[in-house]
Amino acid sequence: MSPGVQGAPPEAQSAHGGAAGWWRSVASCVFFSVLACVLLWSCGALWFQVVPDWRIPALVGAMAVALAIGWLGWRHLLAGSVALGLAVLLLAAWWSTILPSNDREWAPDVAHGVTGEVEGEDVTLHDVRFFDWHSADEGTPRWETRYYHLDQLQGVELFSSVWSNPAIAHTLIGFVFADGARVVFSAEVRRGRDQAFSEIGGFFKAFELVLIAADPDDIIRLRTDLRRERVSRFALDLTREQSRALFLSYVAMGNRLAAAPEFYQTLTTNCTTVIFKLARMIDPGIPRDWRILVSGYLPDYLYDHDIIRTDLPLDEVKRQAVIAPGTRWTPAAP
């Protein structure tokens, strides 16, 4: 006992012991909260990164380690904290070894990401998807090389596709050319051949990011006619220079992903946040907004900032924007 407490009256010693006990309780609460969070994250990471046959043993092992650290922390808080810190460092080291790749067995619809070449006003896009879809999941693959002339660029459209929860939508950007050419860009989850999409998996490096360029009679018809999603189309009020810059930014993104793959991330690197990042490259003054993340409300955000038509009430703009099943577009010139 320290000298300052040894000679103190009983009530002072009691207060000192009470304060020490309170701080220890707080520290223990923090320790076990952090331990629980680390265990939860570890279980998610192991589930999506370990091969199926080893998932259960890996999860059991993680829980056993967490129990051992918890028991040590219960008896000796400092020792438990050190053990927890070492465990976090080991997890971080393992996590840093998981890198994105372009070399996997991909699902057919995301087998190729778009790449392009720009020569003055002429753009060549490689691997433009134009599948003949027979069902929501199966189609005859067709990947084409197509040519576009920037001096013919006439307009930019945003497509919002809702499949269940109206707050969540997949967003795509389409470009319209005066010569009849059209192309739609879509930042998508790049699934493995036998892999199913998981929003939770998007937090744990389960998928790469791929930029798909497609004919609207492929990528929009798939959603309206076969998946029966509610797809809306909004013309964007952009200058010719902004439209051109946005198109070229998609070409650059496709080339960048082909050279340096990235992971899809459910919150920070998804179809809507990619569009927002590209738009801010063109106009850094575009304000941030919660509706960038809650993508089903992106049209509301665009309406508030006069990027889509505002001559009618928002509800009417949305109603008129819905695409009827069976809509067809003139395919881009080969």
KERO-24995 format. One record per residue (C-alpha): residue in one letter; x, y, z. Coordinates in steps of 0.02 Angstrom, whole numbers, m for minus. Each point is the difference from the previous one (the first is absolute). Layout:
<rs>
+------+--------+--------+--------+
! type !      x !      y !      z !
+------+--------+--------+--------+
!    a !      X !      Y !      Z !
...
+------+--------+--------+--------+
</rs>
This chain:
<rs>
+------+--------+--------+--------+
! type !      x !      y !      z !
+------+--------+--------+--------+
!    m !      0 !      0 !      0 !
!    s !     66 !    173 !    m43 !
!    p !     49 !    116 !    143 !
!    g !   m133 !    126 !    m49 !
!    v !   m135 !   m130 !     30 !
!    q !     75 !    m94 !    147 !
!    g !    m23 !    143 !    120 !
!    a !   m165 !     59 !    m69 !
!    p !   m163 !    m19 !     97 !
!    p !   m107 !   m154 !    m40 !
!    e !   m125 !     98 !   m104 !
!    a !    143 !     66 !   m112 !
!    q !     69 !   m176 !    m22 !
!    s !   m174 !    m61 !    m45 !
!    a !    m20 !    139 !   m130 !
!    h !    171 !    m41 !    m74 !
!    g !    m43 !   m185 !    m12 !
!    g !   m169 !     42 !    m76 !
!    a !     79 !    110 !   m134 !
!    a !    128 !   m135 !    m43 !
!    g !   m137 !   m130 !     m9 !
!    w !   m105 !    114 !   m113 !
!    w !    145 !     27 !   m121 !
!    r !     36 !   m186 !     m3 !
!    s !   m183 !    m35 !    m41 !
!    v !      5 !    125 !   m142 !
!    a !    164 !    m72 !    m67 !
!    s !    m71 !   m177 !     10 !
!    c !   m157 !     54 !    m91 !
!    v !    104 !     79 !   m140 !
!    f !    112 !   m155 !     m9 !
!    f !   m143 !   m123 !    m19 !
!    s !    m92 !    114 !   m122 !
!    v !    153 !      9 !   m111 !
!    l !     25 !   m188 !     17 !
!    a !   m179 !    m32 !    m54 !
!    c !     18 !    116 !   m152 !
!    v !    163 !    m82 !    m52 !
!    l !    m77 !   m173 !     17 !
!    l !   m153 !     51 !   m101 !
!    w !    107 !     75 !   m139 !
!    s !    117 !   m151 !      1 !
!    c !   m147 !   m120 !    m21 !
!    g !    m62 !    100 !   m150 !
!    a !    173 !      6 !    m78 !
!    l !     30 !   m185 !     26 !
!    w !   m170 !    m48 !    m67 !
!    f !     27 !     91 !   m165 !
!    q !    187 !    m32 !    m21 !
!    v !     24 !   m180 !     57 !
!    v !    m46 !   m143 !   m116 !
!    p !   m166 !    m81 !     49 !
!    d !     75 !   m161 !     70 !
!    w !    103 !    100 !    125 !
!    r !   m127 !    132 !     51 !
!    i !    m69 !    m88 !    154 !
!    p !    172 !    m49 !     69 !
!    a !     61 !    178 !    m30 !
!    l !   m150 !     75 !     91 !
!    v !     19 !   m121 !    146 !
!    g !    184 !     46 !     11 !
!    a !    m38 !    186 !     m1 !
!    m !   m127 !    m21 !    140 !
!    a !    123 !   m104 !    102 !
!    v !    134 !    135 !    m17 !
!    a !   m127 !    134 !     48 !
!    l !    m51 !    m99 !    156 !
!    a !    182 !    m22 !     50 !
!    i !     34 !    188 !    m20 !
!    g !   m161 !     39 !     95 !
!    w !     48 !   m116 !    144 !
!    l !    174 !     78 !      7 !
!    g !    m74 !    175 !     m2 !
!    w !   m120 !    m46 !    141 !
!    r !    143 !    m53 !    111 !
!    h !    132 !    126 !    m57 !
!    l !    m70 !    143 !   m102 !
!    l !    169 !     65 !    m61 !
!    a !     56 !   m172 !    m58 !
!    g !   m165 !    m29 !    m86 !
!    s !     14 !    168 !    m89 !
!    v !    174 !    m43 !    m62 !
!    a !    m62 !   m168 !    m65 !
!    l !   m146 !     85 !    m87 !
!    g !    117 !    126 !    m80 !
!    l !    111 !   m140 !    m66 !
!    a !   m152 !    m91 !    m69 !
!    v !    m56 !    158 !    m91 !
!    l !    174 !     22 !    m76 !
!    l !     m1 !   m180 !    m61 !
!    l !   m173 !     24 !    m76 !
!    a !     55 !    160 !    m86 !
!    a !    155 !    m86 !    m70 !
!    w !   m106 !   m143 !    m69 !
!    w !   m130 !    121 !    m71 !
!    s !    134 !     99 !    m91 !
!    t !     50 !   m157 !    m97 !
!    i !   m173 !    m15 !    m80 !
!    l !     16 !     96 !   m164 !
!    p !   m122 !     29 !   m144 !
!    s !     25 !    m94 !   m162 !
!    n !    m58 !      0 !   m180 !
!    d !     46 !   m183 !    m21 !
!    r !   m143 !   m108 !     64 !
!    e !   m138 !   m107 !    m74 !
!    w !   m132 !    135 !    m17 !
!    a !   m189 !    m10 !    m20 !
!    p !    m39 !     19 !   m187 !
!    d !    m85 !    171 !     13 !
!    v !    153 !     79 !     85 !
!    a !    134 !    m99 !    m90 !
!    h !     68 !    156 !    m86 !
!    g !     20 !    178 !     60 !
!    v !     m3 !    137 !   m131 !
!    t !    160 !     81 !    m62 !
!    g !     20 !    138 !   m126 !
!    e !    112 !    103 !   m113 !
!    v !    m23 !    185 !    m35 !
!    e !     67 !     84 !   m157 !
!    g !    m61 !    178 !    m10 !
!    e !   m190 !     m9 !    m16 !
!    d !     m1 !   m186 !    m39 !
!    v !    m19 !   m129 !    138 !
!    t !     16 !   m189 !    m18 !
!    l !    m76 !   m104 !    139 !
!    h !     49 !   m183 !     18 !
!    d !   m112 !   m130 !     81 !
!    v !   m167 !     90 !    m10 !
!    r !   m127 !   m127 !     62 !
!    f !   m149 !    m41 !   m111 !
!    f !    m71 !   m164 !     67 !
!    d !   m157 !    m80 !    m67 !
!    w !    m84 !    m35 !    167 !
!    h !   m115 !   m152 !      9 !
!    s !    m38 !     16 !    187 !
!    a !     51 !    106 !    148 !
!    d !    157 !   m106 !     20 !
!    e !     43 !    m73 !   m169 !
!    g !     42 !     78 !   m167 !
!    t !    102 !    m28 !   m156 !
!    p !    165 !     93 !     28 !
!    r !     54 !    131 !   m124 !
!    w !    141 !    124 !     29 !
!    e !     29 !    129 !   m134 !
!    t !    121 !    138 !    m50 !
!    r !    m97 !    159 !    m34 !
!    y !     46 !    174 !    m61 !
!    y !    m65 !    168 !     62 !
!    h !     26 !    177 !    m59 !
!    l !      8 !    130 !    139 !
!    d !    m55 !    139 !   m117 !
!    q !   m164 !    m98 !    m17 !
!    l !    m29 !    m11 !    189 !
!    q !   m176 !     63 !     27 !
!    g !    m53 !    m39 !    178 !
!    v !     30 !    m91 !    164 !
!    e !   m129 !   m104 !     93 !
!    l !     m5 !    m73 !    174 !
!    f !    m91 !   m166 !     25 !
!    s !    m60 !    m49 !    173 !
!    s !    m49 !   m182 !     23 !
!    v !    m94 !    m54 !    157 !
!    w !    m29 !   m185 !     32 !
!    s !    m72 !    m11 !    178 !
!    n !     36 !    135 !    129 !
!    p !    m41 !    170 !    m78 !
!    a !    143 !     78 !     98 !
!    i !    128 !   m105 !    m93 !
!    a !     25 !     13 !   m188 !
!    h !    130 !    m46 !   m128 !
!    t !     53 !    153 !    m99 !
!    l !     66 !      3 !   m177 !
!    i !     55 !    140 !   m117 !
!    g !    m47 !     m1 !   m185 !
!    f !     67 !    105 !   m143 !
!    v !   m102 !     46 !   m155 !
!    f !     79 !     46 !   m166 !
!    a !    m79 !     93 !   m145 !
!    d !     47 !   m139 !   m122 !
!    g !   m108 !   m124 !     99 !
!    a !    138 !    m78 !    102 !
!    r !    m34 !    m34 !    184 !
!    v !    100 !    m75 !    141 !
!    v !    m35 !    m26 !    185 !
!    f !    136 !    m11 !    132 !
!    s !    m29 !    m96 !    160 !
!    a !    120 !    m25 !    146 !
!    e !    m41 !   m175 !     61 !
!    v !     50 !   m139 !    117 !
!    r !    116 !   m120 !    m90 !
!    r !    m57 !   m170 !     59 !
!    g !     90 !   m163 !    m21 !
!    r !    m80 !   m131 !   m113 !
!    d !    m87 !    m89 !    145 !
!    q !    m10 !    149 !    117 !
!    a !   m161 !     84 !     59 !
!    f !     m9 !    183 !     43 !
!    s !     m3 !     47 !    184 !
!    e !    m14 !    177 !     67 !
!    i !     92 !    m57 !    158 !
!    g !    136 !    m78 !   m107 !
!    g !     29 !    171 !    m76 !
!    f !     75 !     54 !    166 !
!    f !    126 !   m144 !      2 !
!    k !     90 !      4 !   m169 !
!    a !   m114 !   m135 !    m69 !
!    f !    m18 !     81 !   m171 !
!    e !    100 !    104 !   m122 !
!    l !    m69 !    155 !    m86 !
!    v !    m30 !     m5 !   m187 !
!    l !    m57 !    134 !   m121 !
!    i !   m122 !    m70 !   m127 !
!    a !    m42 !     92 !   m161 !
!    a !   m155 !    m69 !    m83 !
!    d !   m132 !     31 !   m130 !
!    p !   m161 !     59 !     83 !
!    d !    m94 !   m142 !    m85 !
!    d !    108 !   m113 !    108 !
!    i !     26 !     83 !    168 !
!    i !   m164 !     97 !     16 !
!    r !   m112 !   m133 !    m80 !
!    l !     74 !   m129 !    119 !
!    r !    m65 !    102 !    146 !
!    t !   m168 !     58 !    m68 !
!    d !    m58 !   m155 !    m94 !
!    l !     85 !   m149 !     83 !
!    r !     41 !     50 !    179 !
!    r !   m159 !    105 !      9 !
!    e !     88 !    141 !     91 !
!    r !    m70 !    175 !      3 !
!    v !    118 !     97 !   m112 !
!    s !    m10 !    189 !    m22 !
!    r !     93 !    109 !   m125 !
!    f !     47 !    180 !     35 !
!    a !     82 !    117 !   m125 !
!    l !    142 !     95 !     83 !
!    d !     19 !    187 !    m28 !
!    l !    185 !      6 !    m42 !
!    t !     98 !    112 !   m116 !
!    r !     81 !    m76 !   m154 !
!    e !    170 !     17 !     84 !
!    q !    m62 !    m87 !    158 !
!    s !    m79 !   m142 !   m101 !
!    r !    161 !    m26 !    m98 !
!    a !    106 !      2 !    158 !
!    l !   m116 !   m124 !     87 !
!    f !      8 !   m120 !   m148 !
!    l !    189 !      9 !     m4 !
!    s !      8 !    m27 !    189 !
!    y !    m91 !   m166 !    m24 !
!    v !    123 !    m52 !   m135 !
!    a !    144 !     45 !    117 !
!    m !    m80 !    m97 !    142 !
!    g !    m19 !   m156 !   m108 !
!    n !    183 !     10 !    m51 !
!    r !     54 !     28 !    180 !
!    l !    m95 !   m151 !     66 !
!    a !     74 !   m108 !   m139 !
!    a !    174 !     52 !     55 !
!    a !    m28 !      7 !    189 !
!    p !   m152 !    m96 !     65 !
!    e !    m98 !     62 !    151 !
!    f !   m120 !    m78 !    124 !
!    y !   m184 !     42 !      0 !
!    q !    m49 !     74 !    168 !
!    t !   m184 !      6 !     48 !
!    l !      5 !    176 !     73 !
!    t !    149 !     91 !    m74 !
!    t !     29 !    m77 !   m173 !
!    n !   m167 !    m46 !    m77 !
!    c !   m100 !     48 !   m154 !
!    t !    m57 !    168 !     70 !
!    t !    157 !     56 !     91 !
!    v !    102 !    m35 !   m158 !
!    i !   m114 !    117 !    m98 !
!    f !     16 !    133 !    135 !
!    k !    190 !    m13 !      2 !
!    l !      8 !     18 !   m188 !
!    a !   m119 !    148 !      5 !
!    r !    106 !     88 !    131 !
!    m !    151 !    m19 !   m113 !
!    i !    m95 !    107 !   m124 !
!    d !    m79 !    119 !    126 !
!    p !     80 !     m4 !    174 !
!    g !   m138 !    113 !     64 !
!    i !   m133 !   m135 !     m7 !
!    p !    m60 !    m13 !    181 !
!    r !      6 !   m160 !    102 !
!    d !   m166 !    m69 !     57 !
!    w !    m68 !   m153 !     93 !
!    r !   m100 !    m44 !   m156 !
!    i !    163 !    m47 !    m87 !
!    l !      8 !   m151 !    116 !
!    v !   m188 !    m35 !      7 !
!    s !     m4 !    m15 !   m189 !
!    g !   m187 !    m19 !    m20 !
!    y !    m15 !    185 !     42 !
!    l !    131 !     57 !   m125 !
!    p !   m134 !     73 !   m118 !
!    d !    m60 !    109 !    146 !
!    y !    179 !     64 !     21 !
!    l !     15 !     37 !   m186 !
!    y !   m169 !     89 !      1 !
!    d !     52 !    110 !    148 !
!    h !    158 !     52 !    m94 !
!    d !    m86 !     31 !   m168 !
!    i !     94 !   m140 !    m87 !
!    i !   m160 !    m81 !    m64 !
!    r !   m158 !     87 !    m60 !
!    t !    m89 !    105 !    132 !
!    d !   m145 !     70 !   m102 !
!    l !   m117 !   m125 !     86 !
!    p !    m19 !    m58 !    180 !
!    l !    127 !   m134 !     48 !
!    d !   m131 !   m138 !     15 !
!    e !    m60 !     35 !   m177 !
!    v !    178 !      5 !    m68 !
!    k !     30 !   m170 !     79 !
!    r !   m163 !    m71 !    m68 !
!    q !     39 !     54 !   m178 !
!    a !    178 !    m67 !     13 !
!    v !    m53 !   m182 !     24 !
!    i !     46 !   m107 !   m151 !
!    a !   m135 !   m117 !    m62 !
!    p !     50 !   m182 !    m32 !
!    g !     30 !    m32 !   m184 !
!    t !     87 !    166 !    m33 !
!    r !    133 !    m15 !   m135 !
!    w !    142 !    112 !    m55 !
!    t !     91 !      8 !   m165 !
!    p !    161 !    m99 !     26 !
!    a !    164 !     91 !    m11 !
!    a !     85 !    m11 !   m169 !
!    p !    126 !   m142 !     m6 !
+------+--------+--------+--------+
</rs>
